[in-house]
Amino acid sequence: MSPLELVRAYHQLSKHQPQRFAPGPGQLDWATQPAPFRRYAGARLIELYQQPLEQSPPYDAVFAAPLGQPAPLGRASVSQLLYDSLALSAWKEAGGSRWALRVNPSSGNLHPTEAYLLLPAGSLEEGALLAHYAPDAHALEVRGELPAALAEQLRQALPAGGLLLGLASIAWREAWKYGERAYRYCQHDLGHALAAVAIAASALGWQVRLLRGIAEERLDAVLGLDRPGFHEAEHADCLLWIGPPQAAEFNLPECLLQGLAALELDGAPNRLSCQQRDWPQLARVQALCRAPALPAAPWRAGPGRALADNPGLALRPILHQRRSAQAMDGKAGIHAELLLAWLRRLLPAHSPVPLAVSGEPAQVDLLLFVHRVQGLAPGLYWLARGDGQAQGGLREDFLWQRVDTELPLYRLLQGDARGLAGFLSCGQDIASDGCVALAMLARFDAALQAGAWRYPRLYWECGQLGQLLYLEAEAAGLSATGIGCYFDDALHELLGVADSRWQSLYHFTLGRAVWDERLSTSPAYPEHHLPPL
Ligand SMILES: Cc1cc2nc3c(=O)[nH]c(=O)nc-3n(C[C@H](O)[C@H](O)[C@H](O)COP(=O)(O)O)c2cc1C
């Protein structure tokens, strides 16, 4: 089989069906539950600040383009970037257990995504650093100090005032619970993290762009993930430029990449589980989907068309208050204007932050299950986000009635879709009890024509859309939840999808949450580390 056929086979195998779930552990083995935090024992710590949330730009201002003058690169701005994107947001406690929530969401709250920073000399300290972000301490663990010659190569390679941030995934964290399907969840989570980082960076006037010119496989060595001592595999997914907006991608010279790969590293990676189980299809698809060195994509997307739907609302409290609903009330409704505002936010033209990060065109459309939206009859709707014709490959007897002059939103079928939405999301009531549920459908064949590496990036796009929807719901005083558990082919059957032109890659629900009163909440960090004035 060709790599692409193997990826398609993985996709098929990792589908949930009403009569059989994708291969997984069945029961959770609590004795082998992976530790939620990667730490490097013996690595020097640089504590970061918690920036007070009262200082915040307006919510609506950050999506069209990086906002205002770029912040000077330093401990205060790096602290703020991470605090607003990948930090803890609260601790929860119930029945003797205690767990942390983060600014970025994660399937099963398992958090496979790790972050590494390459900081040029003079930004945090005199020397240049490779550091791991430890969200439990809101601190950087210094893995390596670059020798002067290497630090100089980094300085010359990077535009002034910015840094590089690598994201990596520890698949075992998700596979412990979800088995073979876990690769998908790692990629969803990566998309959420990409969006969280891009939005936090925009508030600092910084652009976030993926460096496409380095083959993904090489990033393991650059971030120090190929060294001995890792009990659980951790693989790099992407390297991001974060800093003052640039018009075009720059290259990292070969000598710099080689120097970083040979950098002497401090700190021993912690062991996350006493034992782990192999999920062979997951490991294979992970290896097959790594992107080769790609041609540069244009970096100057936008500025987007700014929206002003939430006047007076501050961004940063929304980022930190975002929570997944575990139940929806089944009663609250919204007005059609609010739904249209949420959908507008998902269009590439309005939200280059975060949608332009990867440089890939939009390949994901939405199937909406409208339950309780005043001014829009209950039923199934389609939002065409991409450029191509939506109808091809879908049932021909759908209505395809355009319902808005500005938005490419079409009514497909009228009727009560609550039962259907719940059933298709593995019987989860959150999908029927919200105001709206949705499925994200990717132009699968079209995207995969470029190669197997496009497979994970489709999930990244879904995760980015999910992050925008979480924030939009929060901004409206409502809540949302990402839904990774759904019956793939049952949904395709509903749409008349008989081939693989369209594949559903993520579900979502939005509505009024019912909170579990038995859970108590405490602050993310014990004390405030405020920046010096
Ligand atoms: C990719 C993804 C898939 C998810 N799937 C489900 C799901 O099927 N059902 C559910 O109730 N919650 C789901 N969630 C919500 C997570 O359980 C939630 O994000 C996690 O517990 C952390 O809580 P928080 O979002 O409040 O920070 C999903 C979240 C993500 C990011």
The ligand as a Gaussian input file, in Angstrom:
#p B3LYP/6-31G(d) Opt

LIG

0 1
 C      -10.653000      17.597000      20.465000
 C      -11.609000      17.596000      21.623000
 C      -12.573000      16.603000      21.707000
 C      -13.468000      16.598000      22.784000
 N      -14.462000      15.643000      22.824000
 C      -15.384000      15.685000      23.818000
 C      -16.496000      14.793000      23.790000
 O      -16.655000      13.964000      22.877000
 N      -17.396000      14.892000      24.807000
 C      -17.265000      15.808000      25.832000
 O      -18.108000      15.861000      26.726000
 N      -16.216000      16.687000      25.847000
 C      -15.289000      16.651000      24.869000
 N      -14.256000      17.560000      24.862000
 C      -14.105000      18.549000      25.958000
 C      -12.951000      18.164000      26.897000
 O      -13.374000      17.122000      27.741000
 C      -12.485000      19.393000      27.678000
 O      -11.870000      20.287000      26.791000
 C      -11.492000      19.018000      28.767000
 O      -12.098000      18.269000      29.772000
 C      -10.856000      20.252000      29.384000
 O      -11.826000      21.093000      29.924000
 P      -11.960000      22.605000      29.483000
 O      -12.264000      22.631000      28.011000
 O      -13.089000      23.152000      30.327000
 O      -10.647000      23.263000      29.755000
 C      -13.373000      17.586000      23.800000
 C      -12.389000      18.581000      23.696000
 C      -11.522000      18.595000      22.625000
 C      -10.495000      19.697000      22.531000

